[in-house]
Amino acid sequence: MIALIQRVSRASVTVNNEVIGEIAHGLLVFLAVQPQDTQAKAKRLAERVGGYRVFNDENGKMNLNVKQVGGDILVVSQFTLAADTSSGMRPSFTSAAKPEFSDELYQYFCLQLREQGFNVPTGEFAADMKVELLNDGPVTFTLTI
């Protein structure tokens, strides 16, 4: 699994001109599922996202996690993160999991975050989405399991 996480001041996802998920302060997570991924990996990645210290403490150091700052987590599926870009001029998506499997683990990942007590609005799996964000920093990390 691959999670691209961004510390945001706000973020939203729109489908068919309707905002279906939005947060103020927190994390925007773009999530890609690969064929070898499992529920155990999804759970571990959710734990890492929830506990990853990317917010500044009183000294300006990244020592606080999203829960400690009272933030939310917006999760958007993005299979393109799993693309193989090692050669040629067009990405290959053979390293991304099939849609049914991806959706199942995407939903499980979101459930694991909710079980940690987070408010977790989401995008719509496999939809044409428009994502708007105000990256705070900018702060962006890739987490893999």
C-alpha positions as CSV (number, residue, x, y, z in Angstrom):
1,M,0.0,0.0,0.0
2,I,1.1,3.5,-0.7
3,A,-0.2,6.6,1.1
4,L,0.7,10.1,0.0
5,I,-0.1,12.2,3.0
6,Q,-0.3,16.0,3.0
7,R,-0.7,18.3,6.0
8,V,-3.5,20.6,5.0
9,S,-5.3,23.7,6.3
10,R,-8.3,22.5,4.3
11,A,-9.2,20.0,1.6
12,S,-12.2,18.8,-0.2
13,V,-13.2,16.3,-2.9
14,T,-15.9,16.9,-5.4
15,V,-17.8,14.5,-7.7
16,N,-20.3,15.7,-10.3
17,N,-20.0,19.3,-9.0
18,E,-21.0,18.2,-5.5
19,V,-18.6,18.3,-2.5
20,I,-18.8,14.8,-1.1
21,G,-16.0,15.1,1.5
22,E,-14.1,17.9,3.2
23,I,-12.0,18.7,6.1
24,A,-10.4,21.8,7.7
25,H,-7.1,21.2,9.5
26,G,-5.7,17.7,9.2
27,L,-4.4,15.3,6.6
28,L,-5.3,14.6,3.0
29,V,-4.4,11.0,2.2
30,F,-4.1,9.7,-1.4
31,L,-4.2,5.9,-1.2
32,A,-3.1,3.2,-3.7
33,V,-3.6,-0.5,-3.2
34,Q,-1.2,-3.1,-4.8
35,P,-1.9,-6.8,-5.5
36,Q,0.2,-8.1,-2.6
37,D,-1.6,-5.9,0.0
38,T,-3.6,-7.4,2.9
39,Q,-5.9,-6.2,5.6
40,A,-3.0,-6.5,8.0
41,K,-1.0,-4.1,5.9
42,A,-4.0,-1.7,5.6
43,K,-4.4,-1.7,9.4
44,R,-0.6,-1.0,9.9
45,L,-0.7,1.8,7.4
46,A,-3.7,3.3,9.1
47,E,-1.9,3.2,12.4
48,R,1.1,4.9,10.8
49,V,-1.0,7.6,9.2
50,G,-2.9,8.3,12.5
51,G,0.3,8.4,14.5
52,Y,2.7,10.1,12.0
53,R,4.2,13.2,13.6
54,V,3.9,15.9,10.9
55,F,2.4,18.8,12.9
56,N,4.5,21.4,14.7
57,D,4.8,21.6,18.5
58,E,5.3,24.8,20.4
59,N,8.9,24.9,19.3
60,G,8.1,24.5,15.6
61,K,9.3,20.9,15.4
62,M,7.2,18.2,13.8
63,N,6.4,16.3,17.0
64,L,2.6,16.1,16.9
65,N,0.3,13.7,15.1
66,V,-3.1,14.5,13.6
67,K,-5.0,13.4,16.7
68,Q,-2.9,15.6,19.0
69,V,-3.8,18.6,16.9
70,G,-7.5,17.7,16.7
71,G,-7.4,17.2,12.9
72,D,-9.5,15.1,10.5
73,I,-8.3,12.8,7.7
74,L,-9.7,13.0,4.2
75,V,-9.0,9.8,2.2
76,V,-9.0,9.7,-1.6
77,S,-8.3,6.5,-3.6
78,Q,-5.6,7.1,-6.2
79,F,-4.4,4.1,-8.1
80,T,-2.0,6.2,-10.1
81,L,0.4,6.2,-7.1
82,A,1.1,2.5,-7.9
83,A,2.2,3.3,-11.5
84,D,5.4,1.9,-12.8
85,T,7.2,4.9,-14.3
86,S,10.6,3.3,-14.6
87,S,10.7,3.4,-18.4
88,G,9.0,4.9,-21.5
89,M,6.9,8.0,-21.7
90,R,3.6,6.5,-20.5
91,P,2.9,5.0,-17.0
92,S,2.1,1.4,-16.6
93,F,-0.6,0.4,-14.1
94,T,0.1,-3.3,-13.9
95,S,1.4,-2.8,-10.4
96,A,-2.0,-1.5,-9.1
97,A,-4.5,-4.0,-7.7
98,K,-7.8,-4.8,-9.5
99,P,-10.6,-2.4,-8.6
100,E,-12.7,-4.8,-6.5
101,F,-9.8,-5.8,-4.4
102,S,-8.6,-2.1,-4.1
103,D,-12.0,-0.9,-3.1
104,E,-12.3,-3.5,-0.3
105,L,-8.9,-2.5,1.2
106,Y,-9.6,1.2,0.7
107,Q,-12.8,0.8,2.7
108,Y,-11.0,-1.3,5.3
109,F,-8.2,1.3,5.6
110,C,-10.8,4.0,6.2
111,L,-12.6,1.9,8.8
112,Q,-9.3,1.4,10.7
113,L,-8.8,5.2,10.9
114,R,-12.4,5.6,12.1
115,E,-11.7,2.9,14.8
116,Q,-8.9,5.1,16.0
117,G,-11.5,7.9,16.6
118,F,-10.9,10.0,13.5
119,N,-13.5,11.8,11.4
120,V,-12.7,10.3,8.0
121,P,-14.6,11.7,5.0
122,T,-13.7,10.1,1.7
123,G,-13.8,10.5,-2.0
124,E,-15.8,8.1,-4.2
125,F,-13.9,5.0,-5.3
126,A,-13.2,4.9,-9.0
127,A,-15.1,8.2,-9.7
128,D,-13.8,11.2,-11.6
129,M,-12.9,13.4,-8.6
130,K,-11.7,17.0,-8.2
131,V,-9.5,17.4,-5.2
132,E,-8.9,20.9,-3.8
133,L,-6.4,21.5,-1.0
134,L,-4.4,24.1,0.8
135,N,-1.1,22.3,1.7
136,D,0.2,23.6,5.0
137,G,4.0,23.9,4.8
138,P,4.1,22.5,2.2
139,V,4.4,19.1,4.0
140,T,4.0,16.0,2.0
141,F,5.2,12.4,2.7
142,T,4.9,9.0,1.1
143,L,4.3,6.1,3.4
144,T,4.5,2.5,2.2
145,I,3.8,-0.8,3.8
